[in-house]
Amino acid sequence: MKHKRSMQKNYRKWVATGCVVLGLSIAGCSRQPEPTDPAPASPVAGRSYSRTVVALGDSLTAGLGVDETDAYPARLERRLIADGYDLKVVNAGISGETSSGTLSRINWVIASLKPDIVILVIGANDGMRGIDPDLLRNNLDQILSVLSENDIDVILGGMKMLPNLGPAYAGEFERVYPEMSQKHHIALIPFFLEGVAGEPRLNQSDGIHPNPEGYRIIVDHIYPHILKSINNQGPPSD
């Protein structure tokens, strides 16, 4: 417990003071007015959607500690529908999952959820556990290869790592995401938690998991990437 509290304290201190290291702008580190979250769409029984977006990842995707409707996948779906996009967003996040866990279930995700687009945000637990970045790299490589073989568009969410394991480890960990983005020619969100990490008012008491307001910021940050992927796909096939 003492080690966990120390890591959480270091994480908050690192992100709050390390915006230059992370490549975040001063504006991104300051407190911003919260974007308006669209009102929830009224549920329609038996509604069919033109395409499916699957949000795949760990507790940051699952929405640990918040209501399911406040996690980013549900907020993203509401915003897309409000903007006229007929897409379903499925929350396929599992709290505590590592890249190895995602690799073990990727074929099931494809077969059961039939995604057109996958938003993949995984690796934070690998880093927190000090797992060799080469394992993360290899797992992501295999996951992305399987998605590519199934003609699924992918948006990869990058992660930054705590500096307590040393700058060499943190640097190698962070390099995995742009490397995989370039190798597989997929879209990259350089830091999924940009503008949220290190902001106490946007996170739960653990200082790691976003609160509802934090998830609003996340959706606002990733939304342009989602729209670009949707528009690149063109109209849905019949």
C-alpha positions in Angstrom: 0.0 0.0 0.0 2.8 2.4 0.9 4.5 1.7 -2.5 1.1 2.2 -4.3 0.5 5.6 -2.6 4.0 6.7 -3.4 3.6 5.8 -7.1 0.3 7.7 -7.2 1.8 10.7 -5.5 4.8 10.6 -7.9 2.4 10.3 -10.9 0.4 13.4 -9.9 3.5 15.4 -9.2 5.2 14.2 -12.5 2.3 15.1 -14.8 1.4 18.3 -13.0 5.0 19.6 -13.3 6.3 17.7 -16.3 4.3 19.2 -19.1 7.4 20.2 -21.0 8.7 16.7 -20.8 5.4 15.3 -22.1 5.3 17.8 -24.9 2.1 19.3 -23.7 1.4 22.9 -24.3 1.0 25.4 -21.5 -2.6 25.7 -22.5 -3.0 22.0 -22.2 -1.7 22.0 -18.7 -3.9 24.8 -17.5 -7.5 24.5 -16.5 -9.8 24.9 -19.4 -13.6 25.5 -19.5 -15.2 22.1 -19.8 -16.8 21.4 -23.2 -20.5 20.8 -23.2 -21.5 17.1 -23.2 -24.5 16.4 -25.5 -27.7 15.3 -23.9 -28.0 11.5 -23.9 -29.8 10.2 -27.0 -33.2 8.6 -26.3 -32.8 4.8 -26.5 -34.6 3.3 -29.5 -35.7 -0.4 -29.2 -34.1 -2.5 -31.8 -32.2 0.3 -33.4 -29.7 -0.6 -36.0 -26.5 1.3 -36.6 -24.5 1.8 -39.8 -21.2 1.0 -38.2 -19.7 -0.1 -34.9 -16.8 1.5 -33.0 -15.2 -0.7 -30.3 -13.3 1.0 -27.5 -10.7 -1.6 -26.4 -8.5 -1.2 -23.4 -8.2 -1.3 -19.6 -9.8 0.7 -16.8 -9.3 4.0 -18.6 -11.7 2.7 -21.2 -13.9 0.7 -18.9 -14.5 3.8 -16.7 -13.4 2.4 -13.4 -15.1 4.4 -10.6 -17.7 6.2 -12.7 -21.1 5.3 -14.0 -21.0 3.5 -17.4 -22.7 6.5 -19.0 -19.9 8.8 -17.9 -17.0 6.6 -19.3 -15.6 7.9 -22.6 -17.2 5.3 -24.9 -20.7 6.3 -23.9 -19.9 10.0 -24.1 -18.4 9.5 -27.5 -21.4 7.7 -28.8 -23.7 10.5 -27.6 -21.6 13.1 -29.2 -21.4 11.3 -32.5 -25.2 10.7 -32.6 -25.8 14.4 -31.7 -23.5 15.3 -34.7 -25.5 13.1 -37.0 -23.2 10.1 -37.1 -25.2 6.8 -36.9 -22.5 4.8 -35.0 -22.6 2.5 -32.1 -19.7 2.7 -29.6 -19.1 -0.5 -27.6 -17.2 -0.3 -24.3 -14.9 -3.4 -24.4 -12.5 -2.2 -21.7 -11.5 -4.5 -18.8 -10.1 -3.0 -15.6 -6.5 -4.2 -14.9 -5.9 -5.6 -18.4 -2.5 -5.6 -19.9 -1.5 -5.8 -23.6 -1.1 -9.6 -23.1 -4.8 -9.8 -22.0 -5.9 -7.8 -25.0 -3.9 -10.0 -27.4 -5.5 -13.1 -25.8 -9.0 -11.9 -26.6 -8.6 -9.9 -29.8 -10.1 -12.7 -32.0 -13.1 -13.0 -29.7 -13.6 -9.2 -29.9 -13.6 -9.2 -33.7 -15.9 -12.3 -34.0 -18.4 -11.2 -31.4 -18.5 -7.4 -31.7 -17.7 -7.1 -35.5 -16.1 -3.6 -35.2 -15.6 -1.3 -38.2 -13.3 0.9 -36.1 -11.3 0.0 -33.0 -10.0 2.6 -30.5 -7.1 0.8 -28.8 -5.8 2.3 -25.5 -3.7 -0.3 -23.7 -0.3 -0.5 -22.0 -0.7 1.6 -18.8 -0.8 -1.5 -16.6 2.2 -2.9 -18.5 4.1 0.2 -17.6 2.9 0.4 -14.0 4.1 -3.2 -13.5 7.5 -2.5 -15.1 6.9 -5.0 -17.9 9.6 -5.0 -20.6 8.6 -2.5 -23.3 9.6 -5.2 -25.9 6.7 -7.3 -24.7 4.3 -4.4 -25.1 5.8 -3.7 -28.5 5.3 -7.4 -29.6 1.8 -7.6 -28.2 0.7 -4.4 -29.9 2.3 -5.6 -33.1 0.3 -8.8 -33.1 -2.9 -7.1 -32.1 -2.6 -4.6 -34.9 -1.7 -7.2 -37.4 -4.9 -9.2 -36.6 -7.0 -6.0 -36.8 -5.4 -5.2 -40.2 -6.0 -8.7 -41.5 -9.7 -8.2 -40.7 -9.8 -4.8 -42.5 -10.6 -2.9 -39.3 -9.6 0.7 -38.9 -7.6 1.4 -35.8 -6.9 4.5 -33.7 -4.1 3.9 -31.2 -4.0 5.8 -28.0 -0.5 6.5 -26.7 0.5 6.4 -23.0 3.2 8.1 -21.0 4.9 6.4 -18.1 6.0 7.2 -14.6 9.6 8.3 -14.3 10.2 6.3 -11.1 11.4 3.3 -13.2 14.1 5.5 -14.8 14.2 7.8 -17.8 15.5 5.0 -20.1 12.4 2.8 -19.3 10.0 5.7 -19.7 11.5 6.7 -23.0 11.5 3.2 -24.4 7.9 2.7 -23.3 6.7 5.9 -24.9 8.5 5.1 -28.2 6.4 2.0 -28.7 3.3 3.8 -29.7 4.6 6.0 -32.5 6.7 3.0 -33.7 3.6 0.8 -34.0 1.6 3.7 -35.6 4.2 4.1 -38.3 4.7 0.4 -38.9 1.0 -0.4 -39.3 0.0 3.0 -40.9 -2.6 3.8 -38.3 -3.8 7.0 -36.6 -2.1 7.9 -33.3 -3.3 9.9 -30.4 0.1 10.8 -28.9 -1.1 10.9 -25.3 -4.6 9.7 -24.6 -4.8 11.5 -21.2 -3.6 14.9 -22.5 -5.1 17.8 -20.6 -6.5 15.4 -17.9 -3.5 13.6 -16.3 -2.2 15.5 -13.3 -5.3 17.7 -12.9 -6.9 16.9 -9.5 -10.3 18.4 -10.5 -10.4 16.0 -13.5 -9.5 12.8 -11.7 -10.8 10.6 -9.0 -9.2 10.5 -5.6 -6.6 8.0 -6.7 -5.1 10.7 -9.0 -5.0 8.2 -11.9 -8.5 7.5 -13.2 -10.6 10.3 -14.8 -13.8 11.5 -13.2 -16.8 12.4 -15.4 -15.4 15.9 -16.1 -12.1 14.3 -17.1 -13.9 12.0 -19.5 -15.5 15.0 -21.1 -12.1 16.5 -21.8 -10.8 13.2 -23.2 -13.7 12.9 -25.7 -13.1 16.5 -26.7 -9.4 15.7 -27.2 -9.9 12.5 -29.2 -12.9 13.5 -31.2 -11.1 14.9 -34.2 -9.2 11.7 -34.6 -12.5 9.7 -34.6 -14.1 12.0 -37.2 -11.0 11.6 -39.4 -11.2 7.9 -39.2 -14.9 7.8 -39.9 -14.6 10.2 -42.9 -11.6 8.2 -44.3 -13.8 5.1 -44.4 -16.4 6.9 -46.5 -20.1 6.0 -46.4 -21.0 2.6 -44.9 -21.4 -0.3 -47.4 -24.8 -1.8 -48.0 
